[in-house]
Amino acid sequence: QVQLVESGGGSVQPGGSLRLSCAASLSISSFNAMGWYRQAPGKQRELVAARTSGGTNYADSVKGRFSISIDNAKNTINLQMNSLKPEDTAVYYCNALVRPRNYTYWGQGTQVTVSS
């Protein structure tokens, strides 16, 4: 019923920047919460950044480097990633909880690789 499509991933050198976008198939006003997660090889999926009615929160490992933003006109959830580190290498997933029943939806993921 709801599609989330990530884009903007790629390969960069340490210290570089990437901007990820998540295009939603419905108005973001329908979302109770939205955010970005990532999963590195051999690790569990973890929260990167989230926007809820209570505010915005970030993983400690990305605070000061990553920033989540919402473009209501384009129905997109963006993640600006600066000062990238090798440990940021992961598949990044867009996530949303959709009104009225808080169903959870995930995008297909986009690969981010940070290496020299």
N, C-alpha and C positions, 0 to 999 in steps of 0.2 A: 504493500500500500504506500509506503514511503521509501523513497530512494535517496541515498546520500552518496555522492560521487566526489572522491578526493582527486586533487591534481596539484601539481607544483613540486613533487618530489624530484630527486635527482642526486647527482654525485658532486660534492664540493670538497674543497680543502679546509682543514681546520682554520677557524676564524672567519669563514665565509658565512653567507646568509642565504636563506631560502624563505619563500612565502608559500605556505600551503593554503589551498582553498577547498572548501566542502560545499558543493552545490546541492541544495535540498529541493525536492520535488513539490514542496508545499511551503506556505508562509512560515517563516521562523516564529511568527506570533503564536503558532500552534505548539511550540516547544516549551515544555516546562523547564528543561535544562538542556545544555548542549556543551560539547567540548571535544577535546582531542586526547587520544590515548596512543601509546606506542608499545611495540613488542620487539625486543631485541632477540637475537638468536640465543636459545637456551634459557630465556627468562620469561617470567609471567608478564602479561599485559599490564601496563601501569598507566595511571592518570598522568597526563602532561599538563593540561589546562582545562578548566571548566568554567562555564558561566551558568549561574542559577539565580533564582529570585533573591537569594541571600548575598549575592556578590560574585566575585571572581576569585578563583584560587589556582595556584600553580604548584607543581612538584618542586620540592626544594632544589633539585638538581638543575632546574631551568629558570628559577627566579632571577629576574634582572636581565635575562637573555631572550626569553620568549614572551610574546604578547598575543592574546586572543582578542579578536574583534568580530563584530557582527555587521553585516551589510544587509539591512532589511529590504532595501530596494531590489537587490540581486538575489536574495534568499541564500546568502552564503555565510559560512563560518570560516574565518581566516585565522591562520596561525603564522605570525611573523617570527622567524627564528634567526637570531643573530649570534655572533661569536660561537659558531658551532664547534663542537668537540667530537672527537672520534666516538666517545661513549654515547653520543646522540644517535648513532647509527641504529636504525630500527625501521620497521614498517609502522607507519603512522595511520591511525584510524579515526575517522570522524564518528561521533556518537550523538544521539539525541533521544530524549524522552518526550513523547508526543502526547498532547492532550487528546481526550480527557482521561485516558486510562493509564497513562505513563508507560505505554509500550516502548520498548527499547529497540532502536535501530542502529545499525552499523554500516559504514561504508566498506568498500572492498579493500581499502588500504593503499597507501602509496609509499614506495621505498625511498628512504633518505639514507645516503651513505656519505660519511665524513671520513676522509682518509687523505694521506699525503701521496 
